């Protein structure tokens, strides 16, 4: 069967595969065509992410001539593709503030009148 795959950059390629190919192996073919590591790929068919890597194309109900969308995962980085991971912030070494919360100084009645007249 022939499957067309489009990417986020509007690249389009066609793969000739069997209907018993597992999604994880289909991702490897996509990696060879797109340069995006298979571990960083989610394939989407008819709006549904193909998340079960052990399931076959046939088990998903995908048939000859169908179009898949290759969606790169943004939670991993890959220097070859330029996809960067979202920054991870480690808050474990930061202690919460201690003591009573500080109050903002109150504005004097003269300050309030002055700002009300000129705003």
HUSULGI-V692950 format. One record per residue. N is the residue number from 1. OMEGA is omega in radians with two decimals (999 if undefined). Layout:
n:omega
N:OMEGA
N:OMEGA
This chain:
n:omega
1:3.09
2:3.07
3:3.04
4:-3.14
5:3.07
6:-3.08
7:3.11
8:3.10
9:-3.12
10:2.98
11:-3.14
12:3.05
13:-3.12
14:3.11
15:3.04
16:-3.08
17:3.07
18:3.14
19:3.09
20:3.07
21:3.10
22:-3.10
23:3.14
24:3.11
25:3.06
26:3.09
27:3.10
28:3.06
29:3.12
30:3.08
31:-3.13
32:-3.13
33:-3.00
34:-3.06
35:3.11
36:-3.12
37:-3.09
38:3.12
39:-3.12
40:-3.06
41:2.88
42:3.07
43:-3.12
44:3.11
45:-3.11
46:3.11
47:-3.11
48:3.06
49:3.12
50:-2.97
51:-3.13
52:-3.06
53:-3.13
54:3.12
55:-3.13
56:3.08
57:3.12
58:3.12
59:3.06
60:-3.12
61:3.14
62:-3.11
63:-3.10
64:3.07
65:-3.11
66:3.12
67:3.07
68:3.06
69:3.10
70:-3.13
71:3.10
72:3.06
73:-3.12
74:-3.13
75:3.06
76:3.14
77:3.12
78:-3.09
79:-3.12
80:-3.05
81:-3.10
82:3.10
83:-3.11
84:3.13
85:3.03
86:-3.10
87:3.09
88:-3.12
89:3.14
90:-3.14
91:-3.03
92:-3.12
93:-3.10
94:3.14
95:3.09
96:3.14
97:3.13
98:3.10
99:-3.13
100:3.10
101:-3.13
102:3.12
103:3.05
104:3.10
105:-3.13
106:3.14
107:3.12
108:-3.14
109:3.11
110:3.11
111:-3.13
112:3.14
113:-3.11
114:-3.13
115:3.12
116:-3.12
117:-3.04
118:-3.12
119:999
